[in-house]
Amino acid sequence: MNADDRGVATAWTASIVAVLISVAVFTFWIGAAVAARHHTEAAADLAALAAASHATEGPGAACDRARQVAARMSVTLLTCRWERGDALVEVRSAAPEHLATLGQAEARARAGPVDRPP
């Protein structure tokens, strides 16, 4: 080993650790974004099902129920409308603070009677 080679292993180790930490942070960031997206999609599905299950009370009452469910799921109900007996909803959720650069997640869902062909 030359005198010039002293400390090379430390530099390589520090570089590898930095790369591994960067990969871990990136993986966490992507995982959190995917989880937020899935939560928003699940909230849209649940809001649409809530609206459809209250359809007999009228569109206004059904959409109010969808709004309540969306609020309990920590999302905002953007639209709630009816098309050929199906409830169509759109929701938006704010990204967690550590994902603020990704913006907001939006999802749409549709729910209606199961005895009618699509």
N, CA, C and O atoms as a GROMACS GRO file, in nm:
protein
  472
    1MET      N    1   0.084  -0.117   0.000
    1MET     CA    2   0.000   0.000   0.000
    1MET      C    3   0.089   0.124   0.000
    1MET      O    4   0.181   0.135   0.081
    2ASN      N    5   0.063   0.214  -0.089
    2ASN     CA    6   0.138   0.338  -0.096
    2ASN      C    7   0.089   0.434   0.010
    2ASN      O    8  -0.020   0.418   0.064
    3ALA      N    9   0.168   0.531   0.038
    3ALA     CA   10   0.129   0.634   0.134
    3ALA      C   11   0.011   0.714   0.080
    3ALA      O   12  -0.069   0.769   0.156
    4ASP      N   13   0.001   0.722  -0.054
    4ASP     CA   14  -0.109   0.797  -0.115
    4ASP      C   15  -0.243   0.724  -0.104
    4ASP      O   16  -0.348   0.785  -0.122
    5ASP      N   17  -0.240   0.594  -0.075
    5ASP     CA   18  -0.363   0.514  -0.069
    5ASP      C   19  -0.431   0.518   0.067
    5ASP      O   20  -0.540   0.463   0.082
    6ARG      N   21  -0.370   0.579   0.165
    6ARG     CA   22  -0.430   0.582   0.298
    6ARG      C   23  -0.560   0.660   0.296
    6ARG      O   24  -0.566   0.771   0.242
    7GLY      N   25  -0.663   0.603   0.355
    7GLY     CA   26  -0.793   0.671   0.364
    7GLY      C   27  -0.884   0.646   0.246
    7GLY      O   28  -0.998   0.693   0.245
    8VAL      N   29  -0.838   0.573   0.146
    8VAL     CA   30  -0.921   0.546   0.029
    8VAL      C   31  -1.042   0.461   0.067
    8VAL      O   32  -1.153   0.485   0.018
    9ALA      N   33  -1.022   0.363   0.153
    9ALA     CA   34  -1.134   0.278   0.197
    9ALA      C   35  -1.239   0.361   0.270
    9ALA      O   36  -1.358   0.336   0.255
   10THR      N   37  -1.196   0.456   0.348
   10THR     CA   38  -1.290   0.543   0.419
   10THR      C   39  -1.372   0.625   0.321
   10THR      O   40  -1.493   0.641   0.337
   11ALA      N   41  -1.307   0.678   0.220
   11ALA     CA   42  -1.378   0.757   0.119
   11ALA      C   43  -1.479   0.671   0.043
   11ALA      O   44  -1.592   0.713   0.019
   12TRP      N   45  -1.437   0.550   0.006
   12TRP     CA   46  -1.529   0.459  -0.065
   12TRP      C   47  -1.646   0.421   0.025
   12TRP      O   48  -1.761   0.419  -0.020
   13THR      N   49  -1.618   0.391   0.149
   13THR     CA   50  -1.724   0.353   0.243
   13THR      C   51  -1.823   0.468   0.262
   13THR      O   52  -1.944   0.446   0.262
   14ALA      N   53  -1.772   0.588   0.277
   14ALA     CA   54  -1.860   0.705   0.293
   14ALA      C   55  -1.946   0.725   0.169
   14ALA      O   56  -2.064   0.758   0.179
   15SER      N   57  -1.888   0.705   0.053
   15SER     CA   58  -1.964   0.720  -0.072
   15SER      C   59  -2.074   0.615  -0.083
   15SER      O   60  -2.186   0.645  -0.122
   16ILE      N   61  -2.041   0.491  -0.048
   16ILE     CA   62  -2.140   0.383  -0.056
   16ILE      C   63  -2.252   0.407   0.044
   16ILE      O   64  -2.369   0.386   0.012
   17VAL      N   65  -2.218   0.452   0.165
   17VAL     CA   66  -2.320   0.481   0.265
   17VAL      C   67  -2.411   0.594   0.216
   17VAL      O   68  -2.533   0.587   0.233
   18ALA      N   69  -2.353   0.697   0.156
   18ALA     CA   70  -2.434   0.808   0.104
   18ALA      C   71  -2.530   0.760  -0.004
   18ALA      O   72  -2.645   0.802  -0.008
   19VAL      N   73  -2.482   0.674  -0.093
   19VAL     CA   74  -2.569   0.620  -0.198
   19VAL      C   75  -2.680   0.535  -0.138
   19VAL      O   76  -2.795   0.547  -0.181
   20LEU      N   77  -2.648   0.451  -0.041
   20LEU     CA   78  -2.750   0.367   0.022
   20LEU      C   79  -2.855   0.450   0.095
   20LEU      O   80  -2.974   0.418   0.090
   21ILE      N   81  -2.813   0.555   0.162
   21ILE     CA   82  -2.908   0.643   0.230
   21ILE      C   83  -2.997   0.713   0.127
   21ILE      O   84  -3.117   0.725   0.148
   22SER      N   85  -2.939   0.757   0.018
   22SER     CA   86  -3.018   0.822  -0.088
   22SER      C   87  -3.122   0.727  -0.146
   22SER      O   88  -3.237   0.766  -0.168
   23VAL      N   89  -3.083   0.604  -0.170
   23VAL     CA   90  -3.176   0.503  -0.222
   23VAL      C   91  -3.287   0.477  -0.122
   23VAL      O   92  -3.404   0.464  -0.160
   24ALA      N   93  -3.253   0.468   0.006
   24ALA     CA   94  -3.354   0.443   0.110
   24ALA      C   95  -3.453   0.559   0.118
   24ALA      O   96  -3.574   0.536   0.129
   25VAL      N   97  -3.404   0.681   0.114
   25VAL     CA   98  -3.493   0.798   0.120
   25VAL      C   99  -3.583   0.802  -0.003
   25VAL      O  100  -3.703   0.828   0.009
   26PHE      N  101  -3.527   0.777  -0.120
   26PHE     CA  102  -3.606   0.777  -0.242
   26PHE      C  103  -3.713   0.668  -0.238
   26PHE      O  104  -3.827   0.690  -0.278
   27THR      N  105  -3.677   0.550  -0.189
   27THR     CA  106  -3.772   0.439  -0.178
   27THR      C  107  -3.885   0.474  -0.082
   27THR      O  108  -4.001   0.447  -0.110
   28PHE      N  109  -3.851   0.534   0.031
   28PHE     CA  110  -3.953   0.578   0.126
   28PHE      C  111  -4.045   0.681   0.062
   28PHE      O  112  -4.167   0.674   0.079
   29TRP      N  113  -3.988   0.775  -0.010
   29TRP     CA  114  -4.064   0.883  -0.073
   29TRP      C  115  -4.163   0.826  -0.174
   29TRP      O  116  -4.280   0.865  -0.176
   30ILE      N  117  -4.117   0.737  -0.258
   30ILE     CA  118  -4.205   0.674  -0.357
   30ILE      C  119  -4.311   0.588  -0.289
   30ILE      O  120  -4.428   0.591  -0.328
   31GLY      N  121  -4.272   0.513  -0.188
   31GLY     CA  122  -4.368   0.431  -0.114
   31GLY      C  123  -4.477   0.514  -0.050
   31GLY      O  124  -4.594   0.476  -0.052
   32ALA      N  125  -4.440   0.627   0.008
   32ALA     CA  126  -4.539   0.716   0.070
   32ALA      C  127  -4.632   0.775  -0.035
   32ALA      O  128  -4.752   0.790  -0.010
   33ALA      N  129  -4.580   0.808  -0.152
   33ALA     CA  130  -4.664   0.861  -0.260
   33ALA      C  131  -4.763   0.756  -0.308
   33ALA      O  132  -4.880   0.787  -0.333
   34VAL      N  133  -4.718   0.633  -0.322
   34VAL     CA  134  -4.807   0.524  -0.365
   34VAL      C  135  -4.914   0.500  -0.259
   34VAL      O  136  -5.031   0.480  -0.293
   35ALA      N  137  -4.876   0.501  -0.133
   35ALA     CA  138  -4.974   0.482  -0.025
   35ALA      C  139  -5.078   0.593  -0.024
   35ALA      O  140  -5.196   0.568  -0.003
   36ALA      N  141  -5.034   0.717  -0.047
   36ALA     CA  142  -5.128   0.829  -0.052
   36ALA      C  143  -5.224   0.814  -0.169
   36ALA      O  144  -5.344   0.842  -0.156
   37ARG      N  145  -5.174   0.769  -0.281
   37ARG     CA  146  -5.259   0.747  -0.399
   37ARG      C  147  -5.362   0.637  -0.372
   37ARG      O  148  -5.479   0.651  -0.406
   38HIS      N  149  -5.318   0.530  -0.312
   38HIS     CA  150  -5.410   0.419  -0.280
   38HIS      C  151  -5.516   0.464  -0.180
   38HIS      O  152  -5.633   0.425  -0.191
   39HIS      N  153  -5.477   0.545  -0.082
   39HIS     CA  154  -5.573   0.596   0.015
   39HIS      C  155  -5.678   0.682  -0.055
   39HIS      O  156  -5.797   0.672  -0.024
   40THR      N  157  -5.635   0.765  -0.148
   40THR     CA  158  -5.729   0.851  -0.220
   40THR      C  159  -5.824   0.768  -0.305
   40THR      O  160  -5.944   0.797  -0.311
   41GLU      N  161  -5.773   0.666  -0.371
   41GLU     CA  162  -5.859   0.578  -0.452
   41GLU      C  163  -5.959   0.503  -0.365
   41GLU      O  164  -6.076   0.488  -0.402
   42ALA      N  165  -5.915   0.456  -0.249
   42ALA     CA  166  -6.005   0.386  -0.158
   42ALA      C  167  -6.113   0.480  -0.106
   42ALA      O  168  -6.229   0.441  -0.091
   43ALA      N  169  -6.076   0.604  -0.078
   43ALA     CA  170  -6.173   0.702  -0.031
   43ALA      C  171  -6.276   0.732  -0.139
   43ALA      O  172  -6.395   0.748  -0.108
   44ALA      N  173  -6.233   0.740  -0.264
   44ALA     CA  174  -6.328   0.763  -0.374
   44ALA      C  175  -6.424   0.646  -0.386
   44ALA      O  176  -6.544   0.666  -0.403
   45ASP      N  177  -6.372   0.525  -0.378
   45ASP     CA  178  -6.458   0.406  -0.385
   45ASP      C  179  -6.561   0.406  -0.273
   45ASP      O  180  -6.679   0.381  -0.296
   46LEU      N  181  -6.516   0.435  -0.153
   46LEU     CA  182  -6.606   0.434  -0.038
   46LEU      C  183  -6.711   0.544  -0.048
   46LEU      O  184  -6.828   0.522  -0.014
   47ALA      N  185  -6.672   0.662  -0.096
   47ALA     CA  186  -6.768   0.771  -0.112
   47ALA      C  187  -6.872   0.736  -0.218
   47ALA      O  188  -6.991   0.766  -0.200
   48ALA      N  189  -6.830   0.675  -0.327
   48ALA     CA  190  -6.925   0.636  -0.432
   48ALA      C  191  -7.022   0.530  -0.380
   48ALA      O  192  -7.141   0.535  -0.408
   49LEU      N  193  -6.971   0.434  -0.305
   49LEU     CA  194  -7.058   0.332  -0.247
   49LEU      C  195  -7.156   0.393  -0.147
   49LEU      O  196  -7.272   0.352  -0.141
   50ALA      N  197  -7.110   0.490  -0.069
   50ALA     CA  198  -7.198   0.556   0.026
   50ALA      C  199  -7.310   0.631  -0.047
   50ALA      O  200  -7.425   0.626  -0.006
   51ALA      N  201  -7.275   0.700  -0.155
   51ALA     CA  202  -7.376   0.771  -0.232
   51ALA      C  203  -7.475   0.673  -0.294
   51ALA      O  204  -7.596   0.695  -0.288
   52ALA      N  205  -7.425   0.566  -0.352
   52ALA     CA  206  -7.513   0.468  -0.416
   52ALA      C  207  -7.605   0.401  -0.315
   52ALA      O  208  -7.720   0.372  -0.346
   53SER      N  209  -7.554   0.377  -0.195
   53SER     CA  210  -7.638   0.310  -0.095
   53SER      C  211  -7.746   0.401  -0.039
   53SER      O  212  -7.842   0.353   0.022
   54HIS      N  213  -7.734   0.532  -0.060
   54HIS     CA  214  -7.836   0.627  -0.016
   54HIS      C  215  -7.910   0.689  -0.134
   54HIS      O  216  -7.971   0.795  -0.121
   55ALA      N  217  -7.906   0.623  -0.248
   55ALA     CA  218  -7.969   0.677  -0.369
   55ALA      C  219  -8.119   0.694  -0.354
   55ALA      O  220  -8.177   0.785  -0.413
   56THR      N  221  -8.183   0.609  -0.276
   56THR     CA  222  -8.329   0.618  -0.260
   56THR      C  223  -8.371   0.744  -0.185
   56THR      O  224  -8.488   0.782  -0.189
   57GLU      N  225  -8.277   0.808  -0.117
   57GLU     CA  226  -8.307   0.932  -0.044
   57GLU      C  227  -8.297   1.055  -0.134
   57GLU      O  228  -8.325   1.166  -0.090
   58GLY      N  229  -8.258   1.035  -0.258
   58GLY     CA  230  -8.244   1.146  -0.352
   58GLY      C  231  -8.098   1.183  -0.372
   58GLY      O  232  -8.014   1.155  -0.286
   59PRO      N  233  -8.068   1.245  -0.485
   59PRO     CA  234  -7.929   1.279  -0.518
   59PRO      C  235  -7.863   1.370  -0.415
   59PRO      O  236  -7.746   1.352  -0.382
   60GLY      N  237  -7.938   1.468  -0.365
   60GLY     CA  238  -7.879   1.560  -0.267
   60GLY      C  239  -7.836   1.491  -0.140
   60GLY      O  240  -7.724   1.510  -0.092
   61ALA      N  241  -7.925   1.409  -0.084
   61ALA     CA  242  -7.893   1.337   0.039
   61ALA      C  243  -7.782   1.235   0.016
   61ALA      O  244  -7.696   1.216   0.102
   62ALA      N  245  -7.785   1.170  -0.099
   62ALA     CA  246  -7.681   1.071  -0.130
   62ALA      C  247  -7.545   1.138  -0.141
   62ALA      O  248  -7.445   1.085  -0.091
   63CYS      N  249  -7.539   1.252  -0.206
   63CYS     CA  250  -7.412   1.323  -0.219
   63CYS      C  251  -7.366   1.381  -0.085
   63CYS      O  252  -7.246   1.389  -0.059
   64ASP      N  253  -7.461   1.420  -0.001
   64ASP     CA  254  -7.424   1.464   0.134
   64ASP      C  255  -7.356   1.350   0.210
   64ASP      O  256  -7.257   1.371   0.280
   65ARG      N  257  -7.411   1.231   0.195
   65ARG     CA  258  -7.351   1.114   0.262
   65ARG      C  259  -7.212   1.086   0.205
   65ARG      O  260  -7.120   1.053   0.279
   66ALA      N  261  -7.196   1.100   0.074
   66ALA     CA  262  -7.063   1.081   0.013
   66ALA      C  263  -6.965   1.185   0.067
   66ALA      O  264  -6.849   1.154   0.091
   67ARG      N  265  -7.012   1.308   0.086
   67ARG     CA  266  -6.926   1.415   0.138
   67ARG      C  267  -6.883   1.384   0.282
   67ARG      O  268  -6.768   1.406   0.319
   68GLN      N  269  -6.976   1.331   0.362
   68GLN     CA  270  -6.943   1.295   0.500
   68GLN      C  271  -6.837   1.184   0.502
   68GLN      O  272  -6.740   1.191   0.578
   69VAL      N  273  -6.857   1.084   0.420
   69VAL     CA  274  -6.761   0.973   0.415
   69VAL      C  275  -6.625   1.023   0.368
   69VAL      O  276  -6.522   0.984   0.423
   70ALA      N  277  -6.624   1.108   0.267
   70ALA     CA  278  -6.497   1.162   0.217
   70ALA      C  279  -6.425   1.240   0.327
   70ALA      O  280  -6.304   1.227   0.343
   71ALA      N  281  -6.499   1.320   0.401
   71ALA     CA  282  -6.438   1.398   0.509
   71ALA      C  283  -6.378   1.307   0.616
   71ALA      O  284  -6.271   1.335   0.669
   72ARG      N  285  -6.448   1.199   0.647
   72ARG     CA  286  -6.395   1.106   0.747
   72ARG      C  287  -6.270   1.034   0.697
   72ARG      O  288  -6.189   0.986   0.776
   73MET      N  289  -6.256   1.026   0.566
   73MET     CA  290  -6.137   0.964   0.506
   73MET      C  291  -6.027   1.068   0.479
   73MET      O  292  -5.926   1.036   0.417
   74SER      N  293  -6.049   1.191   0.525
   74SER     CA  294  -5.952   1.301   0.510
   74SER      C  295  -5.926   1.338   0.365
   74SER      O  296  -5.812   1.370   0.328
   75VAL      N  297  -6.030   1.334   0.283
   75VAL     CA  298  -6.021   1.381   0.145
   75VAL      C  299  -6.134   1.480   0.121
   75VAL      O  300  -6.228   1.489   0.200
   76THR      N  301  -6.125   1.554   0.012
   76THR     CA  302  -6.228   1.650  -0.024
   76THR      C  303  -6.308   1.596  -0.141
   76THR      O  304  -6.252   1.554  -0.242
   77LEU      N  305  -6.439   1.599  -0.128
   77LEU     CA  306  -6.526   1.557  -0.238
   77LEU      C  307  -6.534   1.673  -0.337
   77LEU      O  308  -6.584   1.780  -0.302
   78LEU      N  309  -6.485   1.652  -0.458
   78LEU     CA  310  -6.487   1.757  -0.560
   78LEU      C  311  -6.619   1.757  -0.636
   78LEU      O  312  -6.680   1.862  -0.654
   79THR      N  313  -6.662   1.640  -0.681
   79THR     CA  314  -6.788   1.630  -0.754
   79THR      C  315  -6.863   1.505  -0.710
   79THR      O  316  -6.804   1.404  -0.671
   80CYS      N  317  -6.993   1.515  -0.719
   80CYS     CA  318  -7.081   1.401  -0.696
   80CYS      C  319  -7.197   1.420  -0.791
   80CYS      O  320  -7.272   1.517  -0.780
   81ARG      N  321  -7.212   1.329  -0.884
   81ARG     CA  322  -7.321   1.341  -0.981
   81ARG      C  323  -7.376   1.203  -1.012
   81ARG      O  324  -7.319   1.101  -0.974
   82TRP      N  325  -7.487   1.203  -1.081
   82TRP     CA  326  -7.556   1.079  -1.115
   82TRP      C  327  -7.563   1.065  -1.265
   82TRP      O  328  -7.592   1.161  -1.337
   83GLU      N  329  -7.535   0.945  -1.312
   83GLU     CA  330  -7.542   0.916  -1.455
   83GLU      C  331  -7.605   0.777  -1.472
   83GLU      O  332  -7.547   0.677  -1.431
   84ARG      N  333  -7.723   0.774  -1.531
   84ARG     CA  334  -7.796   0.648  -1.554
   84ARG      C  335  -7.806   0.562  -1.427
   84ARG      O  336  -7.789   0.440  -1.432
   85GLY      N  337  -7.834   0.627  -1.316
   85GLY     CA  338  -7.852   0.555  -1.190
   85GLY      C  339  -7.725   0.523  -1.115
   85GLY      O  340  -7.731   0.463  -1.008
   86ASP      N  341  -7.610   0.562  -1.167
   86ASP     CA  342  -7.482   0.538  -1.100
   86ASP      C  343  -7.434   0.667  -1.033
   86ASP      O  344  -7.451   0.776  -1.086
   87ALA      N  345  -7.374   0.650  -0.918
   87ALA     CA  346  -7.311   0.764  -0.849
   87ALA      C  347  -7.168   0.776  -0.900
   87ALA      O  348  -7.092   0.678  -0.898
   88LEU      N  349  -7.131   0.894  -0.944
   88LEU     CA  350  -6.994   0.921  -0.989
   88LEU      C  351  -6.936   1.028  -0.897
   88LEU      O  352  -6.992   1.136  -0.884
   89VAL      N  353  -6.825   0.996  -0.834
   89VAL     CA  354  -6.762   1.091  -0.742
   89VAL      C  355  -6.617   1.113  -0.782
   89VAL      O  356  -6.553   1.028  -0.844
   90GLU      N  357  -6.568   1.229  -0.743
   90GLU     CA  358  -6.427   1.262  -0.762
   90GLU      C  359  -6.379   1.325  -0.632
   90GLU      O  360  -6.444   1.414  -0.578
   91VAL      N  361  -6.265   1.277  -0.581
   91VAL     CA  362  -6.211   1.328  -0.456
   91VAL      C  363  -6.067   1.372  -0.475
   91VAL      O  364  -6.000   1.334  -0.571
   92ARG      N  365  -6.021   1.454  -0.380
   92ARG     CA  366  -5.882   1.501  -0.382
   92ARG      C  367  -5.828   1.496  -0.240
   92ARG      O  368  -5.898   1.531  -0.144
   93SER      N  369  -5.705   1.454  -0.228
   93SER     CA  370  -5.640   1.457  -0.097
   93SER      C  371  -5.511   1.536  -0.108
   93SER      O  372  -5.439   1.528  -0.208
   94ALA      N  373  -5.482   1.611  -0.004
   94ALA     CA  374  -5.357   1.685   0.000
   94ALA      C  375  -5.244   1.588   0.032
   94ALA      O  376  -5.261   1.495   0.111
   95ALA      N  377  -5.132   1.609  -0.030
   95ALA     CA  378  -5.016   1.523  -0.004
   95ALA      C  379  -4.961   1.553   0.135
   95ALA      O  380  -4.969   1.667   0.181
   96PRO      N  381  -4.907   1.453   0.202
   96PRO     CA  382  -4.841   1.478   0.331
   96PRO      C  383  -4.729   1.581   0.313
   96PRO      O  384  -4.679   1.600   0.202
   97GLU      N  385  -4.692   1.646   0.421
   97GLU     CA  386  -4.592   1.754   0.413
   97GLU      C  387  -4.463   1.711   0.344
   97GLU      O  388  -4.407   1.787   0.265
   98HIS      N  389  -4.416   1.591   0.372
   98HIS     CA  390  -4.289   1.548   0.313
   98HIS      C  391  -4.303   1.513   0.164
   98HIS      O  392  -4.204   1.487   0.097
   99LEU      N  393  -4.428   1.514   0.114
   99LEU     CA  394  -4.452   1.488  -0.029
   99LEU      C  395  -4.517   1.608  -0.097
   99LEU      O  396  -4.573   1.594  -0.206
  100ALA      N  397  -4.509   1.724  -0.035
  100ALA     CA  398  -4.578   1.842  -0.086
  100ALA      C  399  -4.539   1.875  -0.230
  100ALA      O  400  -4.620   1.932  -0.304
  101THR      N  401  -4.419   1.842  -0.270
  101THR     CA  402  -4.376   1.873  -0.406
  101THR      C  403  -4.451   1.791  -0.510
  101THR      O  404  -4.454   1.828  -0.628
  102LEU      N  405  -4.512   1.680  -0.468
  102LEU     CA  406  -4.586   1.597  -0.562
  102LEU      C  407  -4.726   1.650  -0.589
  102LEU      O  408  -4.792   1.608  -0.684
  103GLY      N  409  -4.772   1.743  -0.506
  103GLY     CA  410  -4.906   1.798  -0.526
  103GLY      C  411  -5.013   1.712  -0.461
  103GLY      O  412  -4.987   1.640  -0.364
  104GLN      N  413  -5.132   1.721  -0.514
  104GLN     CA  414  -5.247   1.652  -0.456
  104GLN      C  415  -5.285   1.531  -0.541
  104GLN      O  416  -5.268   1.531  -0.663
  105ALA      N  417  -5.336   1.430  -0.473
  105ALA     CA  418  -5.382   1.310  -0.544
  105ALA      C  419  -5.532   1.322  -0.568
  105ALA      O  420  -5.606   1.366  -0.480
  106GLU      N  421  -5.576   1.284  -0.686
  106GLU     CA  422  -5.718   1.284  -0.720
  106GLU      C  423  -5.757   1.145  -0.766
  106GLU      O  424  -5.678   1.072  -0.825
  107ALA      N  425  -5.883   1.110  -0.739
  107ALA     CA  426  -5.933   0.980  -0.781
  107ALA      C  427  -6.081   0.992  -0.813
  107ALA      O  428  -6.152   1.076  -0.758
  108ARG      N  429  -6.127   0.906  -0.902
  108ARG     CA  430  -6.268   0.899  -0.940
  108ARG      C  431  -6.319   0.759  -0.914
  108ARG      O  432  -6.244   0.661  -0.919
  109ALA      N  433  -6.450   0.751  -0.885
  109ALA     CA  434  -6.510   0.619  -0.864
  109ALA      C  435  -6.656   0.624  -0.909
  109ALA      O  436  -6.718   0.730  -0.914
  110ARG      N  437  -6.708   0.508  -0.940
  110ARG     CA  438  -6.846   0.493  -0.986
  110ARG      C  439  -6.906   0.376  -0.911
  110ARG      O  440  -6.842   0.272  -0.894
  111ALA      N  441  -7.031   0.392  -0.865
  111ALA     CA  442  -7.101   0.283  -0.798
  111ALA      C  443  -7.248   0.290  -0.835
  111ALA      O  444  -7.306   0.398  -0.850
  112GLY      N  445  -7.307   0.174  -0.850
  112GLY     CA  446  -7.448   0.167  -0.886
  112GLY      C  447  -7.503   0.029  -0.861
  112GLY      O  448  -7.436  -0.055  -0.801
  113PRO      N  449  -7.623   0.005  -0.907
  113PRO     CA  450  -7.687  -0.125  -0.886
  113PRO      C  451  -7.608  -0.238  -0.952
  113PRO      O  452  -7.549  -0.220  -1.059
  114VAL      N  453  -7.608  -0.353  -0.888
  114VAL     CA  454  -7.535  -0.467  -0.943
  114VAL      C  455  -7.620  -0.551  -1.037
  114VAL      O  456  -7.568  -0.634  -1.110
  115ASP      N  457  -7.751  -0.530  -1.035
  115ASP     CA  458  -7.838  -0.615  -1.117
  115ASP      C  459  -7.857  -0.562  -1.259
  115ASP      O  460  -7.931  -0.622  -1.337
  116ARG      N  461  -7.792  -0.452  -1.292
  116ARG     CA  462  -7.805  -0.393  -1.425
  116ARG      C  463  -7.678  -0.421  -1.504
  116ARG      O  464  -7.568  -0.403  -1.452
  117PRO      N  465  -7.690  -0.464  -1.629
  117PRO     CA  466  -7.568  -0.486  -1.709
  117PRO      C  467  -7.495  -0.355  -1.734
  117PRO      O  468  -7.559  -0.249  -1.740
  118PRO      N  469  -7.363  -0.359  -1.748
  118PRO     CA  470  -7.285  -0.236  -1.768
  118PRO      C  471  -7.316  -0.167  -1.899
  118PRO      O  472  -7.258  -0.063  -1.930
   0.00000   0.00000   0.00000
